[in-house]
Amino acid sequence: MPSSFENMLEQAIALHRRGDVLAAIPLYRAALAEQPAHGEANHNLGLLLAQQGQDALSVPLFQAALKSEPGIGQYWLSYAAALLATGHPREAQMVLSRGQQRGLAGPAVDALLQKAQAARPASEADLLIEQGTAHVMQGRMQDAIAAYRDAVAAAPDHAEAHFRLGSLLSETGHIADGFAHYMRRAALVHGERRGQRDGPPPAHRTKHDREQAAYLAEKLGLDPAAVTMPFHLEDGARLPGPAVDPANNTPELVQAWQDSHPQLVVIDSFLTPPALDKLRRYCAGSTIWHRNYDAGYIGATPEDGLACPLMAQIAEEISSTFPQIIGAHRFRYLGAFKYDSTLSTGTNIHADNSAVNVNLYIAPDEANLDSESGGMDIWDVRAPAGEEMRRYNGDEALARDFLERSGAQMTRIPHRANRAIIFKSDLFHKTSDCRFREGYLNKRINVSLLFGDRTTG
C-alpha cells in the first residue's frame, strides 16, 4: 500500500498540474513534514511560491531540493533563478558555475549567467572573469587562463577569480598551480565566514563538528566549547619521496585492467606509508568539510581546502604511475567524503561524467566492523549519457529499475585501509553497506579523483 507521504505527494502533484495552487501548497507542506529533504516536494513547493511572488520563501526550498538530488539539472537552475530574483546575483553565478563544473549546460544556463552578470556591479575583475568564461565556452583555454590571471592580479582577494583560475589550471595539466588558487579561495571564503552556514545543520554535521572541535581543542589548545572553530589546515605539504607507491604499477595490473569486466582494478597499499599518515592527519585536523549530504555524510572539495600540495602530488603521481590505465586523461576534479559511523547510509547509485575514477579509502582497518563490506558496489553496466545520466543519478529507484532491466551484475569490493579502486567512471556504483566504530578517527573516509571526460574515454 502507498504510504501517506506518497499519497500526499501524488495528490499535490495532480493539483499542481491542474493549476489548483491553493490546494497543492498545503499538501506539499504536509508531505515535507514527513520527509523534509525530499527533492521533488521541495522543488515543486518552491515553484508554486515563486509563482506567487514569494521568492524569498522559495530559496531554501530550492536549496534543499538541490542538496537532496544534485543530479537533476533543473534544481540548479531553479535555485540560481531564485537567488537572482531575491537580489543575490553573485551567489546565483556561483551556483551556476558549480553546476557547470558537474556537467550542467544548455541555453537556460547561459541565459541565467548573463542575467546574473548583468545584475552585478561590473568591477574590472568581474569583467575579466566574464571575458574568461566566454573564452572557455569557445574552447580557448589559454586565453581564458590569461583573463583569469588578470582578474586575480586586479583583485587579489577575489574568491571567484581564484576559483575559476584554479579549476581551469588544474584541468589543463597544471595541477599544483591550480590547487594553489583553490586553496587561496578556501582561505578567503572560510577564513572570512569562520564556519557560518545557511540554515540549521543536520545531525551528522553537528556531531562531526563537535567531535572535530574536541580533537582540535586537545591538539591546538583551543576552547572546545567555542561556537565556531577557526579555519585551520593541517600540514599538507608535498613529500620529498613518492606519495603513490610506484611498486603497484606491474604488468599483471595492466593486464587485469585490460581483461576485467566491469573494467576495474583493486590496488592495496596504494599510498606510501608517509603519504597515508599525512593524508589521515590532514583530513582529521583541517576544517575543510563544508558539504552536507542528507544520507549522513559530509564532503570536502578542492575549493574548500582539499587542494593541499599533498593532494596535488597524489593526483600528479596517479597519472605518472599508471600511464597504461589513466592514459592521456587529465585530472578533472576530486572530492573527499566522511561518513558518520551510525547515521550514514552512503551514496546512492550513480555514475560519474568522466573517463576514469580513482577511489581511495584511508580509514584504519580496525575501524571497520564488517570486513566483507564497507567499500563499493559496482555494476557491469554503463550509465546512458547526458540528461539520462543526470536523471538516474538523481533517482535511486529509477537507477535500480534500469539495472534490473539491463540484467546488470554487481561486484562488491570491501573496504580496506589504503585500498584504491580504479574503474571506468560511467559504470553505475554506490557505497556498500557500512558499519564503522564510533569515534572521530574511526569515520569512514574516501577520496575520489576523476580523470578525463566521458566523451574522450
C-alpha positions in Angstrom: 0.0 0.0 0.0 1.3 3.5 -0.8 2.5 5.4 2.3 0.7 8.6 3.5 3.7 10.6 2.1 3.3 9.0 -1.3 -0.4 9.7 -1.3 0.0 13.3 -0.3 2.8 13.9 -2.9 0.7 12.3 -5.7 -2.3 14.4 -4.8 -0.2 17.6 -4.5 1.3 16.9 -8.0 -2.1 16.3 -9.5 -3.5 19.5 -8.1 -0.3 21.4 -9.2 -0.8 20.2 -12.7 -4.4 21.3 -12.7 -3.4 24.7 -11.6 -5.0 24.4 -8.2 -2.3 26.2 -6.3 -4.1 26.9 -3.1 -4.9 23.2 -2.6 -1.5 21.9 -3.7 0.6 24.1 -1.3 -0.7 22.7 2.0 -0.3 19.1 0.6 3.3 19.8 -0.3 3.9 21.2 3.1 2.3 18.2 4.8 4.4 15.8 2.6 7.6 17.7 3.6 6.6 17.4 7.3 7.1 13.7 6.8 10.2 13.8 4.5 11.8 17.3 4.9 14.6 16.5 2.4 12.5 15.1 -0.4 13.8 16.8 -3.6 10.7 16.9 -5.8 8.4 18.0 -3.0 10.8 20.9 -2.0 11.3 21.9 -5.7 7.6 21.9 -6.5 6.6 23.8 -3.5 9.3 26.3 -4.3 7.9 26.7 -7.8 4.5 27.5 -6.5 5.7 30.0 -4.0 7.9 31.7 -6.6 4.9 31.9 -9.0 3.0 33.7 -6.2 5.9 36.2 -5.9 7.2 34.7 -2.6 10.7 34.3 -4.0 12.4 34.6 -0.6 10.4 31.7 0.7 11.3 29.6 -2.4 15.1 29.9 -1.9 15.6 27.5 1.0 13.2 25.0 -0.7 15.2 25.1 -3.9 18.4 24.8 -1.9 17.1 21.7 -0.1 16.0 20.1 -3.4 19.4 20.6 -4.9 21.2 19.2 -1.8 18.9 16.2 -1.9 19.3 15.5 -5.7 22.2 17.4 -7.2 22.0 15.2 -10.3 18.8 17.0 -11.5 19.8 19.9 -13.7 16.5 21.8 -13.2 17.2 22.1 -9.5 20.4 24.0 -10.1 18.5 26.4 -12.5 15.6 27.0 -10.1 17.9 27.7 -7.2 20.0 30.1 -9.2 16.9 31.9 -10.6 15.5 32.3 -7.1 18.8 33.8 -5.8 18.8 36.2 -8.8 15.2 37.2 -8.1 16.0 38.0 -4.4 18.9 40.2 -5.3 21.8 37.8 -5.0 23.4 37.8 -8.5 26.8 36.9 -7.2 25.5 33.8 -5.3 23.4 32.8 -8.4 26.5 33.0 -10.6 28.5 30.8 -8.1 25.7 28.2 -8.1 25.7 28.1 -11.9 29.5 27.9 -12.0 29.5 24.9 -9.6 26.7 23.3 -11.7 28.8 23.7 -14.8 31.7 22.0 -13.0 29.4 19.0 -12.7 28.1 18.9 -16.2 25.3 21.5 -16.2 24.9 23.1 -19.6 22.5 24.5 -22.1 20.8 27.7 -23.2 18.9 28.1 -19.9 22.2 28.1 -18.0 23.8 30.6 -20.4 20.7 32.9 -20.1 20.8 32.9 -16.3 24.5 33.5 -16.2 24.0 36.5 -18.5 21.3 37.9 -16.2 23.4 37.3 -13.1 26.4 39.0 -14.7 24.3 42.0 -15.8 22.9 42.4 -12.4 26.3 42.6 -10.7 28.4 45.7 -10.4 30.9 45.5 -13.2 34.3 45.7 -11.5 37.4 45.2 -13.6 37.9 41.8 -12.1 34.3 40.8 -12.8 34.6 41.9 -16.4 37.8 39.9 -16.8 36.1 36.8 -15.3 33.2 37.3 -17.8 35.8 37.5 -20.5 37.5 34.4 -19.3 34.2 32.5 -19.2 33.5 33.5 -22.8 36.8 32.1 -23.8 36.1 28.8 -22.0 32.7 28.5 -23.8 34.6 28.9 -27.1 37.3 26.4 -26.2 40.1 29.0 -25.9 41.5 27.7 -22.7 44.8 29.6 -22.7 43.1 32.9 -23.4 40.7 32.1 -20.5 43.6 31.3 -18.2 45.2 34.7 -19.1 41.9 36.5 -18.4 41.5 34.8 -15.0 45.1 35.6 -14.1 44.5 39.3 -15.0 41.4 39.1 -12.8 43.4 37.8 -9.8 46.1 40.5 -10.5 43.4 43.2 -10.5 41.7 41.9 -7.3 43.9 39.5 -5.3 41.2 38.8 -2.8 38.5 38.0 -5.4 37.5 34.5 -4.3 35.6 33.7 -7.5 38.6 34.6 -9.7 40.8 32.2 -7.7 38.2 29.5 -8.1 37.9 29.9 -11.8 41.6 30.0 -12.3 42.3 27.1 -10.0 39.7 25.0 -11.8 40.9 25.7 -15.3 44.6 25.4 -14.5 44.1 22.0 -12.7 42.0 20.7 -15.6 44.6 21.6 -18.2 47.5 19.8 -16.7 48.8 22.5 -14.2 47.6 20.8 -11.1 49.9 22.3 -8.5 49.4 25.8 -9.8 45.7 25.3 -9.9 45.5 23.8 -6.5 47.3 26.9 -5.0 44.4 29.1 -6.3 41.8 26.7 -5.0 43.5 27.0 -1.6 43.5 30.8 -1.8 39.8 30.7 -2.5 39.3 28.5 0.6 41.1 30.9 2.8 39.2 33.9 1.5 35.8 32.3 1.8 36.1 30.3 5.0 38.6 32.5 6.8 36.1 35.3 6.5 32.9 33.4 7.2 34.5 31.5 10.1 32.3 28.5 9.9 29.0 30.2 9.1 26.5 28.1 7.2 23.0 28.7 5.9 20.2 27.1 8.0 20.4 24.7 10.8 23.0 21.9 10.2 21.9 18.2 10.0 22.6 15.9 13.0 25.6 14.2 11.4 27.2 17.6 10.7 26.6 18.8 14.2 28.1 15.6 15.6 31.1 15.8 13.3 31.9 19.4 14.2 31.5 18.7 17.9 34.0 15.8 17.6 36.4 17.7 15.4 36.3 20.7 17.8 37.3 18.3 20.7 40.1 16.8 18.6 41.4 20.3 17.7 41.0 21.6 21.2 43.3 18.9 22.5 45.7 19.3 19.6 45.9 23.1 19.5 44.9 24.1 23.0 41.6 25.7 21.8 38.3 26.0 23.7 36.2 23.0 22.7 33.0 25.0 23.7 33.7 27.7 21.2 30.7 28.4 18.9 32.8 28.1 15.8 36.2 26.7 15.2 38.8 28.9 13.3 39.7 28.0 9.7 42.5 25.6 10.2 44.7 23.5 7.9 47.0 20.7 9.0 50.3 20.2 7.3 49.5 19.2 3.7 52.9 19.8 2.1 54.3 17.6 -0.6 56.5 14.7 0.4 60.2 14.6 -0.7 59.6 11.0 -1.8 56.7 9.3 -3.7 53.2 9.6 -2.4 51.7 6.9 -4.7 53.6 3.6 -4.3 55.3 3.0 -7.7 55.7 -0.7 -6.9 52.0 -1.1 -7.8 52.5 -0.5 -11.5 53.1 -4.1 -12.7 52.4 -5.9 -16.0 49.9 -8.0 -14.1 47.9 -4.9 -13.0 47.8 -3.6 -16.6 46.6 -7.0 -17.9 43.9 -7.1 -15.2 42.7 -3.7 -16.2 42.5 -4.7 -19.9 40.8 -8.0 -19.2 38.3 -7.1 -16.4 34.5 -6.7 -16.8 33.4 -4.5 -15.4 36.6 -2.6 -16.1 38.3 -2.1 -12.8 41.3 -3.0 -10.7 41.8 -3.0 -6.9 45.2 -1.9 -5.5 46.1 -2.3 -1.9 48.9 -0.3 -0.2 48.1 2.4 -2.8 49.9 5.3 -1.0 53.3 5.1 0.6 53.1 4.9 4.5 54.2 8.6 4.9 51.6 9.8 2.4 48.8 7.8 4.1 49.7 9.1 7.5 49.9 12.7 6.4 46.6 12.4 4.5 44.8 11.0 7.5 46.1 13.8 9.7 45.1 16.4 7.1 41.6 15.0 6.9 41.2 14.8 10.7 42.5 18.3 11.6 41.6 20.5 8.6 38.3 22.4 8.8 37.5 21.7 5.1 34.3 19.7 5.5 31.7 22.2 4.2 29.4 20.0 2.1 26.4 18.3 3.8 24.6 15.3 2.3 21.3 14.1 3.5 22.4 10.4 3.5 24.5 11.1 6.7 27.9 12.1 5.3 29.8 15.3 4.6 32.2 16.3 1.9 35.3 18.4 1.1 36.2 19.9 -2.2 39.3 21.5 -3.7 37.9 25.0 -3.4 37.1 24.4 0.3 40.6 23.4 1.2 41.1 19.8 0.0 43.6 21.0 -2.7 46.7 20.9 -0.5 50.1 20.3 -2.1 50.0 16.7 -1.0 46.7 16.1 -2.9 48.3 17.8 -5.9 51.2 15.4 -5.6 48.9 12.4 -5.4 46.9 13.5 -8.4 50.1 14.0 -10.5 51.6 10.7 -9.4 48.4 8.7 -10.3 48.8 9.8 -13.9 52.6 9.2 -14.0 52.5 5.9 -12.1 49.6 4.3 -14.1 50.0 5.6 -17.7 48.6 2.5 -19.2 45.3 3.0 -17.2 44.9 6.7 -17.0 46.4 7.3 -20.5 46.0 10.8 -21.8 43.2 11.6 -19.5 44.0 14.7 -17.5 43.0 15.3 -13.9 39.5 16.8 -13.7 38.2 17.1 -10.2 38.3 15.4 -6.7 36.2 15.2 -3.6 36.6 13.6 -0.2 33.7 12.2 1.8 33.4 11.5 5.5 30.7 9.2 6.9 29.1 9.2 10.3 29.6 5.8 12.0 25.9 5.4 12.8 23.9 8.0 10.9 25.2 7.3 7.3 23.5 5.4 4.6 26.1 6.1 1.9 25.9 7.5 -1.6 23.1 6.5 -3.9 23.6 4.5 -7.1 25.2 6.9 -9.6 27.8 7.2 -12.4 30.3 10.0 -13.0 30.7 12.1 -16.1 34.4 11.4 -16.6 36.6 8.7 -18.0 38.4 7.1 -15.1 37.7 7.2 -11.3 40.3 6.5 -8.6 38.5 5.9 -5.3 40.8 5.7 -2.2 39.9 4.6 1.3 42.0 5.9 4.3 40.2 4.8 7.5 42.1 2.2 9.5 41.0 -1.4 9.1 40.2 -1.8 12.8 37.5 0.9 12.4 35.5 -1.3 10.0 33.1 -3.6 11.8 32.3 -5.7 8.6 35.4 -6.8 6.8 33.2 -8.1 3.9 31.6 -4.7 3.2 32.1 -1.0 3.7 33.6 -0.3 0.3 32.0 0.0 -3.1 29.3 -1.8 -5.1 30.0 -1.6 -8.9 27.7 -2.8 -11.7 28.8 -4.0 -15.1 26.6 -1.6 -16.9 27.4 1.9 -18.1 25.0 4.8 -17.5 23.4 6.5 -20.5 25.0 9.8 -21.4 23.7 13.3 -20.9 20.4 14.2 -19.3 19.6 10.5 -18.9 22.6 10.1 -16.6 21.5 13.0 -14.5 18.0 11.6 -14.2 19.4 8.2 -13.0 21.9 9.9 -10.6 19.0 11.8 -9.0 16.6 8.9 -8.7 17.7 5.7 -6.8 14.5 3.8 -7.8 14.9 4.7 -11.4 18.5 3.6 -11.4 17.7 0.2 -9.8 14.9 -0.4 -12.3 17.3 0.4 -15.2 19.9 -2.0 -13.8 17.4 -4.8 -13.3 16.1 -4.4 -16.8 19.7 -4.4 -18.1 20.5 -7.7 -16.3 23.3 -6.0 -14.5 25.6 -7.9 -12.2 27.1 -6.3 -9.1 30.6 -6.6 -7.8 31.3 -5.7 -4.2 34.8 -4.6 -3.2 35.2 -4.5 0.6 36.8 -1.6 2.5 40.5 -1.9 3.3 42.7 0.8 4.7 44.9 2.3 1.9 42.9 0.4 -0.8 42.2 2.1 -4.2 39.6 1.1 -6.8 40.3 2.3 -10.3 37.4 1.9 -12.6 35.6 3.4 -15.6 33.7 6.3 -14.2 30.4 5.8 -16.1 29.8 2.4 -14.6 27.0 2.5 -12.0 28.3 2.4 -8.5 27.5 3.2 -4.9 28.7 3.0 -1.3 28.4 -0.5 0.1 26.5 -1.0 3.3 29.0 0.0 6.0 29.3 -0.3 9.8 32.2 1.5 11.4 33.2 2.0 15.1 32.2 5.2 16.9 34.9 7.8 17.5 36.2 10.7 15.5 39.2 9.0 14.0 37.2 5.9 13.0 35.0 7.7 10.5 34.9 6.1 7.0 36.7 8.5 4.6 37.2 8.0 0.9 38.8 10.3 -1.6 37.6 10.2 -5.2 39.7 11.6 -8.1 38.2 11.9 -11.6 40.3 11.9 -14.7 39.3 12.8 -18.3 35.9 13.4 -19.8 33.5 10.6 -20.8 33.5 11.7 -24.4 37.2 11.0 -24.6 37.0 7.7 -22.7 
